Amino acid sequence: MSDSATAKVLVSELLGSCPAPFAGYDRVLLGHGSGGRLSADLVSRLFLPALGNEVLNRLEDQASCVLPGLESARLAITTDSFVVRPIFFPGGDIGRLAVHGTVNDLAVGGATPLFLAAAFILEEGLPLDDLRRIAESMQAAAAEAGVTVVAGDTKVVDRGKGDQIFITTTGIGLIPHGRALSVASARPGDRVVVSGTIGDHGMAIMSVREGLEFETALESDTAALNGLTELMLRSCDGIRAMRDPTRGGVSSALNEIAAASGVGVELVERALPLRDSVKAACEILGLDPLYVANEGKLIAIVAAAQADDLVSAMRTHPLGRDAAVIGAVVAEHRGTVVMKSVAGGSRIVPMLAGEQLPRIC
Amino acid sequence: MSDSATAKVLVSELLGSCPAPFAGYDRVLLGHGSGGRLSADLVSRLFLPALGNEVLNRLEDQASCVLPGLESARLAITTDSFVVRPIFFPGGDIGRLAVHGTVNDLAVGGATPLFLAAAFILEEGLPLDDLRRIAESMQAAAAEAGVTVVAGDTKVVDRGKGDQIFITTTGIGLIPHGRALSVASARPGDRVVVSGTIGDHGMAIMSVREGLEFETALESDTAALNGLTELMLRSCDGIRAMRDPTRGGVSSALNEIAAASGVGVELVERALPLRDSVKAACEILGLDPLYVANEGKLIAIVAAAQADDLVSAMRTHPLGRDAAVIGAVVAEHRGTVVMKSVAGGSRIVPMLAGEQLPRIC
């Protein structure tokens, strides 16, 4: 929480002191890593003008590339750095997370994940036993997900210039021809489906950092979703888009879909699957579960007529047991996500503005 | 130099204090990032036992993978994190380096580089103008090399938990069928060719860090080698292996080839292309140019009968102007590199043992 406060102070300091080439800040803020509005700002105002091209500009979770000589599929490519702290947490560790996060970014694009590359930035002094546990954990996660770690790299930075270990994984997979999922494909009338309870990963991390204890332990939901997505895509041809709601949570994922598709999204609060322990932890810490990261969940946008069948199919999979329809795509309030509360009112669910939970993944 | 000293002290401390599950150290040392013997130790004793498989175990600069549905080529995959400091240096910056390093790891495997993924770990407080310069520099380098940045990610770590910017690039390319370069393919009688002057990158970085000034400025040689490698492979079918001698320098690259191929390597000191300014800087700092990183050079092992023609072809390319035969592969002293000095003697050129130049790339 103190990091978040720091970011806010820094924003106001910068607002007062600099000529604002970048709407109020001229340095990197913690919030630029939030997956929320500041992240989007950095991408749209700095990275895309500098590095943009037809593939990158689509802003999907994975690039979809035509590979010369390959007729049957497109190549899917995604990359993610993992800087989570602590590096070991209830339900997982940075290694498992680094495998799952990248596998999932491929899976939600309809890709079959095949290969992973893993690059390690180690801080001088990291116990080798920790590194070994992490590497073994990655191997186990990769084996479960059916992917192979084919390339690696290790760099070491001096003490105080890193934080134990950062891992960057890059995933490569294949998207069979005929599959064309896209965050730009949601249409009014579609339903919004979530694969299970939300906020588990973020609150597991926060409970460790804040020293919270509950009757039921909070555990990260970190898991590879490619088995579930294969089942979904085999059993339903009306899926328009999928996203894994990691940093920035369900709200950011849905705001991105609303913006990319030019539609509104209407969520129903009482339909959101939420563990009691996560709900309690969110209340204690003053956090909204819609903004809390998940690492083994996905959001799917599906044609209305197929939504119930899709949810039934998902519930046959261990990672989809708590799947539910949580809302609908609407033609109104384009680009905006609105939630109907249990009490009957409605509120706008904007993208995360600053940084709620730094270094959550 | 102080970092290197720290690493040495740490080694001796650890030697005295721990039960040595890992031959004298139980924590990550700066030398584990050197590209030398400690790096190799970490890979062979920790990463391969944990993550090893048929592809990874080959320890090439790039993975070569069979992609289902692709008949004409194998997929080449490589990943590298870049942690160089300073992030801007004579002749380049961390962004250019991150593109070139990964393009080159593909190129020396005979791959045509196609796609790059780039993941950024930013330290809170990094000036956005620096980030923009770096991103623009990456784009220029990618365009020159003919590759497209198709995927990206940004994470932010709190002040003091990173060092301005770390970039991990992953490269994907295609190796046409029929090309089978491998560090395990060197045979006695083959010649060792280098594409140009050695040590330029490392000494450019060191001259900035140490505040050295010379009549001729020291500049990094950072460059994308895929144009040169294409020319080489088109003009010569006797190339057995190529490597780009980055961290650990020419000595590490040749030691790896000697070990993987089970051969000896004999270098001729007076044949090594070396700029006067690099030579002078090495003398001042007590460094051996054979251990200093290059970022726009390659070593090729080629059948003896084709060596002169290959060098002639290379010299027609701007990045191969100073190409030279610098030694031979021999059946003696297997696994060992030996250099014949100008004075007529011979000395063993072992792998870098500790860390000579931390955070050089």
Interface residues (C-beta under 8 A of the other chain):
Chain A: D3 T6 A7 L10 P21 F22 Y25 D26 R27 V28 L29 L30 G31 H32 G33 S39 L42 V43 L46 F47 A50 L51 N53 V55 L56 Q62 A63 C65 L67 P68 G69 L70 E71 S72 A73 L75 I77 T78 T79 D80 S81 F82 V83 L114 F115 A117 A118 A119 F120 I121 L122 E123 E124 G125 L126 P127 L128 D129 L131 R132 A135 E136 M138 Q139 A142 T148 V149 V150 A151 G152 D153 T154 K155 V156 V157 D158 R159 G160 K161 G162 D163 F166 T168 T170 I172 L174 P358 R359
Chain B: D3 T6 A7 L10 P21 F22 Y25 D26 R27 V28 L29 L30 G31 H32 G33 S39 L42 V43 L46 F47 A50 L51 N53 V55 L56 Q62 A63 C65 L67 P68 G69 L70 E71 S72 A73 L75 I77 T78 T79 D80 S81 F82 V83 L114 F115 A117 A118 A119 F120 I121 L122 E123 E124 G125 L126 P127 L128 D129 L131 R132 A135 E136 M138 Q139 A142 T148 V149 V150 A151 G152 D153 T154 K155 V156 V157 D158 G160 K161 G162 D163 F166 T168 T170 I172 L174 P358 R359
